[in-house]
Amino acid sequence: MEEIVNFDEKMAYEELEKGYNKAEKILGDNNKIEKFLLKLEKKLKVIPVAGEKLAIVPTMILLIRSYIKKEYTDIPLGSIIAIISALSYFLSPIDLIPDTIPIIGYLDDLAVLAACLKLVESDIEEYIKWRENNKMNENQN
């Protein structure tokens, strides 16, 4: 239980960085990335509500899909890798605080997502603007 209390921002960044190699491998395989994104969507449907912190996850999923389809590539590769790493940590039931512990089990997941957001927030904001502009252009046609 002390491990839960001591999970801090530094540990969140360390966990995020640990996943970079795995994220690169997932990104390099279209079948793996699609399975990965589908698993994420399923997990989001069954986890308890965690407020605004998880609201960004569907946008991250869309961003990765747009990147893979080469619809949106105006983002550094390092940002994509960081996002996939954070989402991999979020998806894994075996992490520093097991997800099976009600509510507390998601604290480390949220911390890793928050660490990732600090690194890529402006990239995600640019993607959101791009999506909004594309939707407006589609509606005008």
N, C-alpha and C positions, 0 to 999 in steps of 0.2 A: 504494500500500500504506500510505503514511503516513496517508491519509484514514481507513483502517480503524482504525488505532491511536488517532486523535484523535476518533473518534465518541464523544461523551460524553452525559451526561444532558441538558444544555442543548440539544444538537443533536436529541436524541430528542423533547423537548418542541416544538421548532421544527417538526420534521417532522409531529408530531401536529397542531399548530395549522394547518399548511398545508392539511391535508385536511378541515378543518371545512366549508368551502363545498361541496366535493364530497360530503361525508357528508350534508349537508342535502338536496342534490338527490337522492341515492339514497334517502334516507328518505321523500321526498315522492312517490315513484313506486313503486307496489306491484310492477310488473313488474321494475323495476331492482333493488329490494331482494331479491326472491326469486332472481333470477339471481345477484346478488352473494353471497347466502348459499350457494347451490348451488356456486358456484366455490370458496368458502372450504372447504366440506366436501371437495371434490375435492382441493384443495391439501393439506389435512391428511393425506390418505391417501397422498400420494406424497413428502412431505418426509422427510428423515432425522429420527430421534428427537432431540428437543431438550429432553428432560426435562420437569420440572414446569412450566417457563415457558410451554409451549404447552398445558398441560392445561386452562387457563382458556378457551381459544378456543372449544371446543364450548359451554361455558356462555354465553359472550358471544353466540354464534349463537342459542341457544335464547332468551336474553333479548330479543334484537332481534325474533325471531319472535313471542314472547309480546306484546311491545309493539305490533307491527304489527297483530296480531289483536285488540288491545285487551283481552287477557286479563290483562295486567299493565301498569299505567300509573303505578304508584306510584314513579316514577323521574324525576328532572329531565331535561328535553329536552337540556340541555347534556351530561349524562352519556351519553345515547344517541348524540349527535353525536360525542362523544369516542371512544366505542367503535367506531362505524362508521369514523371517521377512522383509528384505529389498525389496524383490520382491513383497510381499504383499502390502507394502507401495506404491511401484511403480505402481502396478495394480489398487489400489484404486483411483477412481476419486475424492473422498472426502478426502482431506488431508489439510495440513496447507496452501498451495497455490493451489487453484483449478486448475485442468488440463485444464479446459475450457479457461483459460487465455492464449492466444497464447504465445508460447515460455517461458514466465515467469512461467507459470503453471508447468513446468517440472523442475525448478531449485531446489525445495525442494526434488523431487524424485532423482535427480542427487546427491544431497548432502547426502541423506540417502544411496544411492548405494555406494558413495565414502567412507562414514564412514564404511560401511560393508567391502568394499575391503581392507581398512587398517587393519581390523581384520583378514580377511581370505585369503589375497592375496597369501601367500605361499601355502595354501591348494589348491587353484585354479591352481596355477602353477604346483603343483605335479599332479593334475588331468589331466592337459593338456599333461604333459609328459607321463603319463600312457596311455592316449588315442593315442598319437602318436606312442608309442611302440606297442600297440595292433594293430594299423593299419599296421605297418611295419611287424609284425608277421603274420597277415592275408594275406598280399601281398606275403609273402615268401612261404606260404603253397599252 
